[in-house]
Amino acid sequence: MDFAFDARTEELRTRLLTFMDEHIYPSEEIAREQRSLLADPWGTPAVVEELKAEARRQGLWNLFFVDDPNLPGAGYGAGLSNLQYAPLAELTGRSPELAPTALNCAAPDTGNMEVLAQFGSEEQRKQWLEPLLAGEIRSAFAMTEPEVASSDATNIRTSIRREGDEYVINGRKWYISGAMNPACAVFIVMGKTDPDGADPRRQQSMVLVPRDTPGVEVRRAMRVYGYEDHSHGGHAEVVFDNIRVPVSHLIGEEGGGFAIAQARLGPGRIHHCMRLIGMAERAIELMCRRAVGRATFGKPLAEQGVVQNWIADARVTVEQLRLLVLKTAWLMDTVGNRGAHTEIQAIKIATPRAVVDIIDSAVQLYGAGGISQDFPLAELWASARTLRLADGPDEVHQRSLARRELKKYR
């Protein structure tokens, strides 16, 4: 495994570093100020649209879309491999509120675009994928439900019942990322088309539901540790009350929802971990700046042994995590997502947990400032901690990974 950056990655990385310094970081406070003045608090600040236009002009657009010639829909992205995209996604993680959106590389749109590219019909790609690729609309993925343990997708209760040429959908979802954004034009809804089927993993299907469909109610915004999480377009509770969509809105085949979800979540998990490393790097940078600029008990924080330990441990941890993420990306490129199953689970377990600890040390170093709105640490902590639940909680991945290990000895 050779993890040296190739020429194209190095060139894109250099350009993205400049873009971050010249456009993203200076726009963070501007975006917050503009958002506070919007008539719709979930709308998009003008500076975000300006960043998107500049990123597209510079060719820093849809970088996430790994083109696999063996899959339908190849050719939509920048033609990068997972290994090439990893260091670029890491940089965007340093400003999770702005950078992923500016580059059209933000969840949940990334996963939804991959689903449409791999499993959508020509008509579905034309209607929804193309405007998503252009950054003209946003989307949401409606899977999690409040009444059941959604960490086990076979528990999903939302009903998708066929009546003639239509599907009738009833259900209640929550923490549906992106749904509060008025630019969110379509939901990918996971529900059961065959609730009594013998195979619990063939009961589910995915259906495209336009936001303006009668019966779709975006009921309320769900907060994340008290934050509204505008970077993801908010997280909503959504009710689908006897809504009707054409049968042509089915993605793939009936009973294919579980498999599509697994295909969607593999790349999503590694993208989150790539960005988490960038979040950790920013926390380390903030720690170091604070340590050399503050003094306690007669000497700089940088000379306090406990602070040195925090910084050293954080550096060691980030280097370990980065290598594991790069190995996973390399395996996804060389043997496919199935071949990288163990590593995908390993990074999903290890990365959020470790990054939470690094950010927590930075919060401790900043004292009251660390939990305030004046620094990004509190929001970074909340985001990283949430990722121990998103895309499957730690325990689900630990269970699966342990079973694979034990299988070798049975």
C-alpha positions as CSV (number, residue, x, y, z in Angstrom):
1,M,0.0,0.0,0.0
2,D,1.4,3.3,-1.1
3,F,-0.3,6.3,0.5
4,A,1.8,8.9,-1.1
5,F,-0.3,11.5,-2.9
6,D,-0.2,11.2,-6.6
7,A,0.2,14.2,-8.8
8,R,-3.5,14.9,-9.3
9,T,-4.3,14.6,-5.6
10,E,-1.4,16.9,-4.6
11,E,-2.5,19.4,-7.2
12,L,-6.2,19.4,-6.0
13,R,-5.0,19.4,-2.4
14,T,-2.9,22.5,-2.9
15,R,-5.8,24.3,-4.6
16,L,-8.2,23.3,-1.9
17,L,-5.8,24.5,0.9
18,T,-5.8,27.9,-0.9
19,F,-9.5,27.9,-1.3
20,M,-10.0,27.1,2.4
21,D,-7.6,29.9,3.4
22,E,-8.9,32.5,1.0
23,H,-12.6,31.8,1.0
24,I,-13.9,29.3,3.6
25,Y,-12.4,30.4,6.9
26,P,-13.0,34.1,6.2
27,S,-16.7,33.3,5.4
28,E,-17.5,31.3,8.6
29,E,-18.5,34.3,10.6
30,I,-20.1,36.0,7.6
31,A,-22.4,33.0,7.1
32,R,-23.4,33.1,10.8
33,E,-24.2,36.8,10.6
34,Q,-26.2,36.4,7.3
35,R,-28.1,33.5,8.7
36,S,-29.3,35.5,11.7
37,L,-30.8,38.0,9.3
38,L,-32.7,35.5,7.1
39,A,-36.5,35.6,7.1
40,D,-36.3,31.8,7.0
41,P,-33.6,30.7,9.5
42,W,-33.2,27.5,7.4
43,G,-32.5,29.3,4.2
44,T,-29.0,29.5,2.6
45,P,-26.9,32.5,3.4
46,A,-25.8,34.4,0.3
47,V,-22.1,33.8,1.0
48,V,-22.7,30.0,0.7
49,E,-24.0,30.4,-2.9
50,E,-21.0,32.6,-3.6
51,L,-18.7,29.9,-2.3
52,K,-20.4,27.3,-4.4
53,A,-20.0,29.4,-7.5
54,E,-16.3,30.0,-6.8
55,A,-15.7,26.3,-6.0
56,R,-17.3,25.2,-9.2
57,R,-15.3,27.8,-11.1
58,Q,-12.1,26.4,-9.7
59,G,-13.0,22.8,-10.4
60,L,-13.5,21.9,-6.8
61,W,-16.9,20.4,-7.3
62,N,-18.5,16.9,-6.8
63,L,-15.1,15.6,-5.7
64,F,-16.7,12.9,-3.6
65,F,-18.2,11.0,-6.6
66,V,-15.9,8.1,-7.0
67,D,-16.3,6.9,-10.6
68,D,-16.5,3.1,-10.8
69,P,-16.7,2.0,-14.4
70,N,-18.3,-1.3,-13.2
71,L,-21.3,0.6,-11.8
72,P,-24.1,2.4,-13.6
73,G,-23.8,6.2,-13.7
74,A,-20.0,6.4,-14.0
75,G,-18.7,9.8,-15.1
76,Y,-20.7,12.1,-12.8
77,G,-17.8,13.1,-10.5
78,A,-14.3,14.4,-10.8
79,G,-13.0,10.9,-11.5
80,L,-11.2,10.5,-8.2
81,S,-10.7,7.2,-6.3
82,N,-11.5,6.9,-2.6
83,L,-7.8,7.1,-1.8
84,Q,-7.5,10.4,-3.8
85,Y,-10.6,11.9,-2.2
86,A,-9.6,11.1,1.4
87,P,-7.1,13.9,1.9
88,L,-9.5,16.4,0.2
89,A,-12.4,15.4,2.4
90,E,-10.2,15.7,5.4
91,L,-9.6,19.4,4.6
92,T,-13.3,20.1,4.3
93,G,-13.8,18.6,7.7
94,R,-11.8,21.5,9.2
95,S,-14.9,23.7,8.4
96,P,-17.8,21.3,8.4
97,E,-20.4,24.1,8.5
98,L,-19.3,25.5,5.1
99,A,-16.7,23.5,3.1
100,P,-18.6,20.3,2.2
101,T,-21.6,22.4,1.1
102,A,-19.4,24.8,-0.9
103,L,-17.9,21.9,-2.8
104,N,-21.3,20.1,-3.2
105,C,-19.8,17.3,-1.1
106,A,-22.2,17.5,1.9
107,A,-24.3,14.7,3.4
108,P,-27.0,13.6,2.9
109,D,-26.9,14.7,-0.7
110,T,-23.7,12.8,-1.4
111,G,-25.2,9.5,-0.5
112,N,-28.5,10.3,-2.2
113,M,-26.7,11.1,-5.4
114,E,-24.8,7.8,-5.2
115,V,-28.0,5.9,-4.8
116,L,-29.6,7.6,-7.8
117,A,-26.5,7.0,-9.9
118,Q,-26.3,3.3,-9.0
119,F,-29.9,2.3,-8.7
120,G,-32.0,5.1,-10.2
121,S,-33.8,4.9,-13.5
122,E,-32.9,7.3,-16.4
123,E,-36.0,9.3,-15.6
124,Q,-35.1,9.6,-11.9
125,R,-31.5,10.6,-12.7
126,K,-32.8,13.3,-15.1
127,Q,-35.3,14.7,-12.7
128,W,-33.3,14.6,-9.4
129,L,-29.7,13.6,-9.9
130,E,-28.8,16.2,-12.4
131,P,-30.0,19.2,-10.3
132,L,-28.3,17.7,-7.3
133,L,-25.1,17.4,-9.2
134,A,-25.5,21.1,-10.2
135,G,-26.1,22.2,-6.6
136,E,-29.5,23.6,-7.6
137,I,-31.6,21.6,-5.1
138,R,-31.0,19.6,-1.8
139,S,-32.3,16.3,-0.7
140,A,-33.0,14.2,2.4
141,F,-32.8,10.5,3.4
142,A,-35.8,9.4,5.5
143,M,-35.0,6.2,7.4
144,T,-34.8,6.7,11.2
145,E,-38.0,6.4,13.1
146,P,-38.8,7.5,16.7
147,E,-41.0,4.5,17.7
148,V,-38.5,1.8,17.0
149,A,-34.8,1.0,17.3
150,S,-33.8,2.1,13.9
151,S,-30.2,0.8,14.4
152,D,-31.9,-2.4,13.2
153,A,-33.3,-1.5,9.9
154,T,-35.7,-4.5,9.9
155,N,-37.6,-2.6,12.6
156,I,-38.7,0.1,10.2
157,R,-42.5,0.5,10.4
158,T,-43.3,3.1,7.6
159,S,-45.7,1.5,5.2
160,I,-45.4,1.6,1.4
161,R,-48.5,0.0,0.0
162,R,-49.2,-0.4,-3.7
163,E,-52.5,0.6,-5.0
164,G,-52.7,0.3,-8.8
165,D,-50.1,2.6,-10.4
166,E,-49.3,4.4,-7.1
167,Y,-47.7,3.8,-3.8
168,V,-49.4,5.0,-0.6
169,I,-47.0,5.9,2.1
170,N,-47.7,6.3,5.8
171,G,-45.1,6.8,8.5
172,R,-43.3,9.1,10.9
173,K,-39.6,9.8,10.6
174,W,-37.2,11.9,12.6
175,Y,-33.6,13.3,12.5
176,I,-34.1,13.5,8.7
177,S,-31.0,15.5,7.7
178,G,-31.5,18.3,5.3
179,A,-35.3,18.3,5.5
180,M,-35.5,21.8,7.1
181,N,-33.7,23.5,4.2
182,P,-36.3,25.1,1.8
183,A,-34.0,23.9,-1.0
184,C,-34.7,20.3,-0.1
185,A,-36.8,19.1,-3.0
186,V,-37.0,15.4,-2.6
187,F,-36.9,12.7,0.1
188,I,-35.7,9.1,-0.4
189,V,-38.1,7.3,1.9
190,M,-37.4,3.8,3.3
191,G,-40.4,1.7,4.3
192,K,-41.9,-1.7,4.1
193,T,-43.6,-2.9,0.9
194,D,-43.7,-6.5,2.1
195,P,-44.1,-6.4,5.9
196,D,-44.9,-10.1,6.3
197,G,-42.2,-11.3,3.9
198,A,-40.2,-14.4,5.1
199,D,-36.8,-12.6,4.7
200,P,-36.7,-9.6,7.0
201,R,-34.1,-8.0,4.8
202,R,-36.3,-8.1,1.7
203,Q,-39.3,-6.4,3.2
204,Q,-38.1,-2.8,2.7
205,S,-38.1,-0.6,-0.4
206,M,-37.0,2.9,-1.2
207,V,-39.2,5.5,-2.9
208,L,-38.7,9.0,-4.1
209,V,-41.1,11.5,-2.6
210,P,-41.1,15.1,-3.8
211,R,-41.3,17.5,-0.9
212,D,-44.4,19.2,-2.2
213,T,-46.4,15.9,-2.3
214,P,-49.8,16.4,-0.5
215,G,-49.6,14.8,3.0
216,V,-45.9,15.4,3.5
217,E,-45.6,17.4,6.8
218,V,-42.2,18.7,8.0
219,R,-43.4,18.9,11.6
220,R,-40.4,20.4,13.5
221,A,-36.7,20.8,13.7
222,M,-34.8,18.4,15.9
223,R,-31.8,19.8,17.8
224,V,-28.5,18.1,18.2
225,Y,-27.1,18.8,21.6
226,G,-28.9,22.1,21.5
227,Y,-27.6,23.0,18.1
228,E,-29.8,23.4,15.0
229,D,-27.0,22.0,12.8
230,H,-27.6,24.3,9.8
231,S,-24.6,22.7,8.1
232,H,-26.7,19.7,7.4
233,G,-29.8,21.7,6.5
234,G,-31.3,20.9,9.9
235,H,-32.7,17.6,11.1
236,A,-36.5,17.3,11.0
237,E,-39.4,15.2,12.2
238,V,-41.4,14.4,9.1
239,V,-44.8,12.7,8.8
240,F,-46.0,11.0,5.7
241,D,-49.8,10.9,5.9
242,N,-51.4,8.8,3.1
243,I,-49.2,10.4,0.5
244,R,-49.3,9.0,-3.0
245,V,-46.5,8.8,-5.5
246,P,-46.3,7.0,-8.9
247,V,-44.9,3.5,-9.0
248,S,-42.2,4.9,-11.2
249,H,-40.7,6.6,-8.1
250,L,-39.6,3.2,-6.7
251,I,-35.8,3.1,-6.6
252,G,-34.5,-0.2,-7.9
253,E,-36.8,-3.1,-7.2
254,E,-39.3,-3.9,-4.4
255,G,-37.5,-5.5,-1.5
256,G,-34.2,-3.9,-2.5
257,G,-34.3,-1.2,0.1
258,F,-32.1,-2.9,2.7
259,A,-29.4,-3.7,0.1
260,I,-29.5,-0.1,-1.3
261,A,-29.1,1.3,2.3
262,Q,-26.0,-0.8,2.8
263,A,-24.5,0.3,-0.5
264,R,-25.3,3.9,0.4
265,L,-23.9,3.8,3.9
266,G,-20.4,2.3,3.1
267,P,-19.1,5.4,1.3
268,G,-21.0,7.6,3.7
269,R,-19.2,6.1,6.7
270,I,-15.8,6.6,5.2
271,H,-16.6,10.2,4.1
272,H,-17.6,11.0,7.7
273,C,-14.4,9.6,9.0
274,M,-12.3,11.5,6.5
275,R,-13.9,14.7,7.6
276,L,-13.6,13.8,11.3
277,I,-9.8,13.7,10.9
278,G,-10.0,17.3,9.6
279,M,-12.1,18.2,12.6
280,A,-9.4,16.7,14.9
281,E,-6.7,18.6,13.1
282,R,-8.5,21.9,13.6
283,A,-8.9,21.0,17.3
284,I,-5.2,20.3,17.6
285,E,-4.4,23.6,15.8
286,L,-6.7,25.5,18.2
287,M,-5.1,23.7,21.2
288,C,-1.6,24.7,20.1
289,R,-2.5,28.3,19.5
290,R,-4.2,28.5,22.9
291,A,-1.2,26.8,24.6
292,V,1.4,29.2,23.3
293,G,-0.9,32.3,23.9
294,R,-2.0,31.7,27.5
295,A,-0.3,31.3,30.9
296,T,-1.3,29.8,34.2
297,F,0.5,29.6,37.5
298,G,3.5,31.5,36.2
299,K,4.2,29.8,32.9
300,P,2.7,29.3,29.5
301,L,0.1,26.5,29.0
302,A,2.5,25.1,26.4
303,E,4.9,24.3,29.3
304,Q,2.4,22.5,31.4
305,G,3.0,18.7,31.3
306,V,-0.7,17.8,31.1
307,V,-1.2,20.1,28.1
308,Q,1.9,18.6,26.3
309,N,0.4,15.1,26.9
310,W,-2.9,16.1,25.4
311,I,-1.3,17.5,22.3
312,A,1.1,14.6,21.9
313,D,-1.6,12.0,22.4
314,A,-3.9,13.8,19.9
315,R,-1.1,13.8,17.3
316,V,-0.4,10.1,17.7
317,T,-4.1,9.3,17.5
318,V,-4.7,11.3,14.4
319,E,-1.8,9.7,12.6
320,Q,-3.2,6.2,13.5
321,L,-6.7,7.1,12.4
322,R,-5.5,8.6,9.1
323,L,-3.6,5.4,8.2
324,L,-6.6,3.3,9.0
325,V,-8.9,5.5,6.9
326,L,-6.4,5.5,4.0
327,K,-6.1,1.7,4.1
328,T,-9.9,1.5,4.0
329,A,-10.1,3.8,1.1
330,W,-7.4,1.8,-0.7
331,L,-9.3,-1.4,-0.1
332,M,-12.5,0.0,-1.3
333,D,-10.7,1.0,-4.5
334,T,-9.0,-2.3,-5.0
335,V,-11.3,-5.0,-3.7
336,G,-14.6,-3.1,-3.4
337,N,-16.8,-2.1,-0.5
338,R,-17.5,-5.7,0.5
339,G,-13.8,-6.5,0.6
340,A,-13.3,-3.5,2.9
341,H,-16.2,-4.4,5.2
342,T,-14.1,-5.0,8.3
343,E,-12.1,-1.9,7.8
344,I,-15.2,0.3,7.2
345,Q,-16.6,-0.9,10.5
346,A,-13.3,-0.4,12.2
347,I,-13.0,3.2,11.2
348,K,-16.6,3.9,12.0
349,I,-16.0,2.6,15.6
350,A,-12.6,4.1,16.1
351,T,-12.7,7.5,14.5
352,P,-15.7,9.3,16.1
353,R,-14.8,8.0,19.5
354,A,-11.2,9.2,19.3
355,V,-12.0,12.5,17.7
356,V,-14.5,13.3,20.5
357,D,-11.7,12.8,23.0
358,I,-9.4,15.1,21.1
359,I,-12.0,17.8,20.8
360,D,-12.8,17.4,24.5
361,S,-9.2,18.0,25.4
362,A,-9.3,21.2,23.3
363,V,-12.5,22.3,25.1
364,Q,-10.8,21.7,28.5
365,L,-7.8,23.8,27.4
366,Y,-10.1,26.7,26.4
367,G,-12.1,26.6,29.6
368,A,-15.2,28.7,29.3
369,G,-14.3,29.6,25.8
370,G,-14.4,26.0,24.8
371,I,-18.1,25.6,25.5
372,S,-19.0,29.1,24.1
373,Q,-20.2,30.2,20.7
374,D,-17.0,32.3,20.3
375,F,-15.0,29.2,19.2
376,P,-15.9,26.3,17.0
377,L,-15.0,23.6,19.6
378,A,-18.4,23.0,21.2
379,E,-20.1,22.6,17.8
380,L,-17.3,20.3,16.6
381,W,-17.7,18.2,19.7
382,A,-21.5,17.9,19.2
383,S,-21.0,16.9,15.6
384,A,-18.3,14.3,16.3
385,R,-20.3,12.9,19.2
386,T,-23.4,12.6,17.0
387,L,-21.4,10.5,14.5
388,R,-21.1,7.7,17.1
389,L,-24.8,7.3,16.4
390,A,-25.2,8.2,12.8
391,D,-24.9,5.5,10.1
392,G,-25.2,2.9,12.8
393,P,-24.2,3.2,16.5
394,D,-20.8,1.9,17.7
395,E,-22.4,-1.2,19.2
396,V,-23.9,-2.4,15.9
397,H,-20.6,-2.2,14.2
398,Q,-18.8,-3.8,17.1
399,R,-21.3,-6.7,17.1
400,S,-20.9,-7.3,13.4
401,L,-17.1,-7.0,13.5
402,A,-16.8,-9.4,16.4
403,R,-18.9,-11.9,14.7
404,R,-16.7,-11.8,11.6
405,E,-13.6,-12.3,13.8
406,L,-15.2,-15.2,15.8
407,K,-16.3,-16.9,12.6
408,K,-12.6,-17.6,11.8
409,Y,-12.4,-19.8,14.8
410,R,-15.7,-21.7,14.5
